[in-house]
């Protein structure tokens, strides 16, 4: 999915998820842990944020919730246009709905500007992906529409 989005617009992919310390409000002060400072700087520099996360055990994966917790105290995400694309398989029982509900709750609390028109579920089967890119033209078109809506919603 990320490889496909990168062909549609200028992107920066955040790759520091595994470096973030567990969230502790006592540590949410200067000097911040380096990984947290880098995350907040990346959010500040972004014109918009597109999230693609799986649902795990009926909600957001714990490591991703940890990332979101670190975004609350800094204010960088406040007013930032945000959307999500769920690419869960056709077989996913809720289509990621529970993860989206959790995501919406945290992002709303943090003051992000959720661009509803860009928040979509696009079921993608493994057979639709080749060399890290969504190969199916219809699916690529649906992703492109979501990205364009995020741009326009900002």
C-alpha positions as CSV (number, residue, x, y, z in Angstrom):
1,X,0.0,0.0,0.0
2,X,2.7,2.5,1.0
3,X,4.6,1.9,-2.2
4,X,1.5,2.6,-4.2
5,X,0.8,5.9,-2.3
6,X,4.4,6.9,-3.0
7,X,3.7,6.8,-6.7
8,X,0.8,9.1,-6.3
9,X,2.2,12.0,-4.3
10,X,5.3,13.1,-2.4
11,X,5.6,11.0,0.7
12,X,7.7,10.4,3.8
13,X,7.1,7.0,5.5
14,X,7.7,7.0,9.2
15,X,9.9,4.0,10.1
16,X,10.7,4.7,13.8
17,X,7.8,2.8,15.4
18,X,10.1,0.2,16.9
19,X,12.3,2.8,18.4
20,X,9.7,4.6,20.4
21,X,9.8,4.0,24.2
22,X,6.6,2.9,25.9
23,X,4.5,6.0,26.7
24,X,4.9,7.5,30.1
25,X,3.4,10.9,30.8
26,X,6.2,11.6,33.2
27,X,8.6,11.4,30.3
28,X,6.6,13.7,28.0
29,X,8.8,16.7,28.8
30,X,12.1,18.2,27.6
31,X,14.4,16.7,26.8
32,X,12.2,14.2,25.0
33,X,13.5,10.8,24.1
34,X,15.2,11.1,20.6
35,X,12.7,8.8,18.9
36,X,9.8,10.8,20.2
37,X,11.4,14.1,19.1
38,X,11.9,12.6,15.6
39,X,8.3,11.5,15.5
40,X,7.0,14.9,16.5
41,X,9.3,16.7,14.0
42,X,8.0,14.4,11.2
43,X,4.4,15.2,12.1
44,X,5.1,18.9,12.2
45,X,6.8,18.8,8.8
46,X,4.0,16.9,7.1
47,X,1.2,18.7,5.3
48,X,-1.1,15.8,6.0
49,X,-1.0,12.3,7.5
50,X,-2.3,9.1,5.9
51,X,-2.5,6.1,8.2
52,X,-2.7,2.5,7.1
53,X,-2.8,0.1,10.1
54,X,-4.3,-3.3,10.7
55,X,-6.8,-4.3,13.3
56,X,-5.3,-6.6,15.9
57,X,-7.4,-8.3,18.6
58,X,-10.3,-6.0,18.0
59,X,-8.4,-2.7,18.1
60,X,-5.2,-0.9,17.2
61,X,-2.0,-2.8,17.5
62,X,-0.4,-1.8,20.9
63,X,2.8,-0.4,19.3
64,X,0.7,1.9,17.1
65,X,-1.4,3.1,20.0
66,X,1.8,3.8,21.8
67,X,2.9,6.0,18.9
68,X,-0.5,7.9,19.0
69,X,-0.1,8.4,22.7
70,X,3.2,10.2,22.1
71,X,1.4,12.6,19.7
72,X,-1.1,13.9,22.2
73,X,1.2,16.0,24.4
74,X,3.2,17.7,21.7
75,X,0.4,19.4,19.7
76,X,2.0,18.9,16.3
77,X,-1.0,16.9,15.1
78,X,-3.5,19.5,16.2
79,X,-5.4,20.8,13.2
80,X,-3.4,18.5,10.8
81,X,-5.4,16.8,8.1
82,X,-5.5,13.1,8.7
83,X,-7.1,10.1,7.0
84,X,-6.8,6.4,7.0
85,X,-7.0,3.6,4.4
86,X,-7.8,0.2,5.6
87,X,-6.5,-2.5,3.3
88,X,-7.6,-5.5,5.3
89,X,-8.5,-8.6,3.3
90,X,-12.0,-9.4,2.2
91,X,-12.0,-12.1,4.9
92,X,-11.5,-9.6,7.8
93,X,-14.7,-9.9,9.8
94,X,-15.1,-6.2,10.7
95,X,-13.0,-4.7,8.0
96,X,-11.0,-2.9,10.6
97,X,-14.0,-1.0,12.0
98,X,-12.9,-1.5,15.6
99,X,-9.4,-0.2,14.9
100,X,-10.9,2.8,13.0
101,X,-13.1,3.6,16.0
102,X,-10.0,3.6,18.3
103,X,-8.1,5.7,15.8
104,X,-10.9,8.2,15.5
105,X,-11.1,8.5,19.3
106,X,-7.4,9.2,19.8
107,X,-7.1,11.5,16.8
108,X,-10.2,13.5,17.8
109,X,-8.8,13.9,21.3
110,X,-5.5,15.1,19.9
111,X,-7.3,17.7,17.8
112,X,-6.4,16.2,14.3
113,X,-8.6,17.3,11.4
114,X,-10.1,14.0,10.2
115,X,-10.8,14.2,6.5
116,X,-13.8,11.9,6.4
117,X,-14.0,11.7,2.6
118,X,-10.5,10.2,2.5
119,X,-11.1,7.5,5.2
120,X,-11.8,4.4,3.2
121,X,-11.7,0.6,3.3
122,X,-10.2,-0.9,0.2
123,X,-9.9,-4.7,0.6
124,X,-6.7,-5.8,-1.1
125,X,-5.9,-9.5,-1.6
126,X,-2.3,-10.7,-1.7
127,X,-2.7,-11.5,-5.3
128,X,-3.4,-7.8,-6.0
129,X,0.1,-6.9,-4.9
130,X,3.3,-7.3,-6.9
131,X,6.7,-5.9,-6.0
132,X,5.3,-3.9,-3.1
133,X,2.8,-2.1,-5.2
134,X,-0.9,-2.6,-5.7
135,X,-1.1,-3.9,-9.3
136,X,-4.9,-3.9,-9.9
137,X,-5.8,-0.7,-11.7
138,X,-9.2,-0.4,-10.1
139,X,-7.7,-0.6,-6.6
140,X,-4.9,1.8,-7.5
141,X,-7.6,4.2,-8.7
142,X,-9.5,4.0,-5.4
143,X,-6.3,4.7,-3.5
144,X,-5.6,7.7,-5.7
145,X,-9.0,9.1,-5.0
146,X,-8.5,8.8,-1.3
147,X,-5.1,10.5,-1.5
148,X,-6.6,13.3,-3.6
149,X,-9.4,13.8,-1.1
150,X,-6.9,14.0,1.7
151,X,-5.0,16.7,-0.3
152,X,-8.2,18.6,-0.9
153,X,-9.4,18.3,2.7
154,X,-6.2,20.0,4.0
